[in-house]
C-alpha cells in the first residue's frame, strides 16, 4: 500500500470523468499544483471560492477537487490585486493542488446528471443530447484451459458494459501449435520440439480508452512467455454519452406537486416553474446547472418537463411556445449534490487502486450565493 500523488489522482478522476468528454470551451483537469506531490487528504467542493480554499488548507488537504473550474480562460497575469490571482497565490502558498471536473463529469456515465436523475426520481434515464459514443475494441486472447478463469478475472475491470449486462465474455476450445526455439522457457512442451496443446480462445469487448491497461493486465495474468492476442477495432456502437438526461417518473404527477417535491428533495429555498400547475408530468428531461440550451432537445424528445437552473425570461416564453413545462430549481441546488457523490466515488476508487492513508472529505464551507 502506498500514498497517492496528485498525478495518480488525476488518473483516477480521469477514469470517473474522462477529460476527453468535456465540451470544447471547457477547461477541466489539473489547474494548480505539482503532479509529483503526495496527497494524504482530499477535499471535494462545488466551487473553488476563497472560503473553500481556506477550508481545504485549514483541514491540511493537499488536493481540492471541484466541479467548476478556477481558470476558464487564458490569464495574462497572477496578481493578488484581483480575486482570481489571490486565490491562485493562496492555493500555491498553502501547498494545495486543484483539480476540476466540469462538463466531462456532467456527460460521463454515472456522472452528475445521472446523480441528479436518481435524486429527483427519474428512472431508466438516457442522455438528452448525444455528444459522443465510446469506441469499442474486441480483445481476443489464446491461453491454456487451466488459466481461463484467472484471465477472465484479470480482464473483468476493463470490459465494456453491454446494455444492462456486464462481465460478458465468450470462450471456445481449440488447439494451439508452436515450436520453442533455443533460449525459450516454454510453459509446456520442449525446446526444439513441435507441440500441439488444447487452448481456449477468449473474446471480450473493451473500450478503446482501456486498451493499454487491459493489455498490461493480460500480460501479467498469462502463463506464456509470448502470449498470443489480437485487437480488433469495431464498427459496433458503444455507450452513447451526452448532455442532460431524459427518463420517466415511476408515477405521474401534476407539475405543481412535482415542483413542490423537488424543492424538498433538492433542499432549495424556492424554485420557479413554467406551465399549467395541473398538467400531468411523466416524461422528464433534466440538466444540472444551466441547461436551458437543451430546451428544444427536450421538446423534440417528447418530454413533458425540463428540470434545470438559470432559466431566463425569453427561454420561459420559448418553452411555452413548445408546450414544454420548466422547473428552474437553481444552479446551486442541482449541482451541489456532486459533492457527496464525488467524495464517495473518489474515496472508493482510491482504495480500489491500492492507495493507503488518503482521506476524502466533503467541503462544508459552501452556501448558495442567492438569498430568497
N, C-alpha and C positions, 0 to 999 in steps of 0.2 A: 504494500500500500504506500502511496506517495502523495505529496501535496501538489495540486494542480497549479500550473502557471496561467497567466492571462491568455496566452495563445491556446492552451488546452481548452479553456472555457469558451474561447471564440469558436473552436471546432465543435464543441458540444452544442452550443447555441445554433451553429450553422446546421446541425442535424435537425433541431427542433423547427427552425425557421430559416431555410436556405436563403442566403443573400441573393442568389440568382432570381428569386421570385419577386424581389422588390420592383416597384414601379421605377421607370427611368429617371424621374425627377427626384427620387428619394435618396437618402444618404444614411443607410443603416451600417452597422458593423462597429469595429473598434474606433472610437473617436478621439480618445485621450488615453495615454498610458504606455507602459513598457510591456511588450509581449512576453518578455522573459521574467517578469516579476511574479513571485509566488503569491497565491491567494488562499487565505485561511477563512475569510468571511466575505460574503456577497450580500449586497442589499438590492432589492428589486423595487422599482418605483415607476410611476407613470411618466413623470416629468423631471428633468434634471434642473430643478429650481435651486436657488441659493439655500433655502431651508432643507431641501432634500440632500444636497451635497454636504451641508453642515451635519445633518443627521448621520450620513454614511461615515464621514470622517470621525465623528464623536463615538461611533459604535465600533471603531477600529476595523471597518471594512476596507479592503484593498480594491474592491470592484463594485461599481454601481451599474446595474442593468436597468435600462429604461425603455419605454415604448417610444416616446417622442425624442427625436434627435436633438442634441445640444447644438450641433453645427449642421445647418441645412445647406447653406450656400458658401462658396469660397470666401474666406475672410482675408483682408489686407493687413490687419494689424491685431495684436493682442495687447490691449491696454486695460488696466484696472479702472480707467475712467469710464468705460462703458460696461453694461451688465454682462454681456457675453464674455468679454475679456476677463472680467473679475471672477466669473465662475471658473473659467479655464485655469486661471492662475491659482485659485483656491484649491482646485482638484489636484493640480500638479504639486503644489506645496504640501498637500495632505497625503501624497502618495496614493491617490485614488484614480484608478482607471475607469473609463466609462464606455460601455458597450450599448449600442442601440439596436433594437429590432422593431421595425415600424411596419411598412406595408408588406414586408416579407412575412411577418407574423400575422397580419390581417389575412393574407392569402393562404398561408400554409394549412395543410390538412391537420386538423386538431388545434388550430391557432385561435386567435381572439374571436373571430366571427363564429366559429364552432362553439366556443365557450359561451358567447352571448346567446346563441340559438338554444343551447341547453338551459341557460339561465331563465329565458323567457318562455319556455315550454314549447319550442319548435322541434318536431321530430323529423327524421329522415331528410335532413336538410342537404341541399346541393349548392354549389357556387351559383351566384346570381349572374355574374358576368365572367365568362371564361377568359383567362389571361394566358394560360399555358397548359400543356399536357406533358406529363412525365414521359421521358423516353425509356423504352423497355429494351432489355438485352436478355437473350436466353443464354444461360451458362450450362454447359454440358461437361461433366467430368466422368472419367472412367477409373474404376477402382476395384479392389478386391471386395467380394461379398462380405467378408468379415468386418470391413470398415464402413459399411453403408450408413448405419445409424450414427456413427461418430461424425461422418461427413455432413449428414443432414443437420445434426445439432450445431456444427460449426458454422453452417451457412444460413440457418434459420433467421438470424438477426438481420440479414441483408435481403431477404425475399420481398418482392413487391406484393402488396395486397391485391387480391383479385375479387373485386366487389366486396361482399361481406365475408370473404374467406381469407385465411392466412395460412402460412406453412404449407403451401401447395408444391408438391414435387411429383416426379414420375420416374420410375426405375424399370429398366428392362435387363434381362440376362443376355450375356454374350460371351465371346471368347477373345481374349487378348493374346497377341503373339509378340515375341521380342527375342533378341539375342544379345545378352550382356557382353560388352567389349572389355578389353583389358583396362583395369583401373576402376571398373564399375563395382558397386556393392549392392547387388540386387536384393529386393525384398523376398523374391522367390526365384528359383532357377539357379543356374551356374554360369560363370563366365565362359564364353565361347560355345555355349550350347543353346540351340533353338528351343524356346519354351512356349507352350500353349497353356493358358490358365483361365479359369472361369472368372469373369468380371461382371460388374454392374455398370450400366450407363445411367447416370443420374442427371435429370434435367430439371431446371427451375428457372423462374423469372426474377430478374433483379432490375432495379432502375440503373440507368447509365451512371448516375452520380455515385453508385455504390460499387462500381466495378473494381476499382483498385483495392478497396478494403475487403471485398469478397474474395478476390484472388489471393490476397495475403493470408486470409483465414483458410482458404483451400489448401495452399501450400503447407501451412503449419499442421493441418489435420491429415494430410495424405501420407501414406506409408512409403510411397515410391520415391526414389531419387529424382526421377524425371516424370512428374505427373503429366498425364495426357488430359487436356481440357480444351474446350472450344468456347468462343464468344460470338454469338450471332446477333447483329443489330436487327431489330424487328420493325415492321410497319404497324403492328398492333398498337392500338391507342392505350396509353396508360391512364393514370388517375387525372381527371380534369381538375384544375386548380383555378381559382379566380377570386374576384372581389365580392363581398357580400355573401348572403346565403338566402335560400328560399325553401320553405317546407310547410308543414301543416300543424295546426293545433290538434291536440288529442281530442278536444271537444270544442265545438264552435262557441263563439261568444259575441256579444254586442261590442261595438267599438268602445263605448263608454265603460263597460265592465272590464274589458281587456286593458284599457288605458289605466284604470284605477289599480288593476292587478300589477301592471308593470311599474307603476310609481312605487309600490311597496316592495316588489322584488328587487328593483334596482336602487332602492333607498334614495330615490330622487325627491327633493323637497317639493317639486311640482313638475308637471310636463304639459305640453301643448299638443292638441290633436286637431286634424283637419278631416271633416267628413260628418256624415249623419251619425249621431250618437247611437241610434238604434240599428245601424247597419250590421248585418251578420258577418263576422270575420272568421275565416277558417284557413285560408292560404296566406301565409305571411312572409314577406321579404324583409331582410334586415341588413344593416351595415353599421358597424361600430364607428363612433366619431362623427365625421362629416360624410354622409352618403347620399346627399340629395342629387348628385350627378347620376345616380343609378335609378332615378325616378322612372324614366321611360323603360328601362330594362325590367323593372318590377312590373310595370303595367303590361308590357308585352308578354311577360311570363305568366300573366293571369293572376297576379297577387291581388288580394283584397286590401292589403295594408303594407306599407313600408315603415319599418321602425328604424330610426336613425337619430342624428342630432344636427344642430346648426342649420335648421331649415329657415330660409328667407321668405319674405312675403310673396314674391313673384313665383317662387317654387311652389308655395302653397296653392296659388292660383292655377299653376300648371297641373298640379295633382288633381284639382277639382275638374279641370278640363278633361283629364284622362280617366276620371271616375275612380281614382285611387285614394284611399284613406291614408293619412300620415299620422305618425306619432313622433313628435320631437321630444325624446327623453333626455336630451342634453349630451354634450360631448363627453364630459367627465363621467357621468353615471354609466354610460355604455362602454367606457374603456377602462375604468378603474378596476374592473374585475380581472384585468390581466395580471395584477399584482399577485394575488393569492394563487392564481393559475400557474403563472410562470415560476413563482417561488417553489411551488410543489414539484413541477416538472423538472426544473433545473436541479433541485436537490436530489431527486430520484436518479436523474441522468448522471450526476457527478458520482454517486455511489455505484451505479451500474458500470461506470467507466473505471472503477477500481481506485478512486482517489479517496484519501482519508483526511480527516481534520479540516474539512471545508464546510462551514455552516452557511446556510442561505436563510435570510430573514426578509420579511415584508417591511417596507417603509411605513411608518405611522405618522409622518410629518405632513402628509398631503391633505388638502381640502379643495373642494370645488371653488374656483375663483368667483363664481356667480352667487349672489345672495338674492333671495326672494322674500 
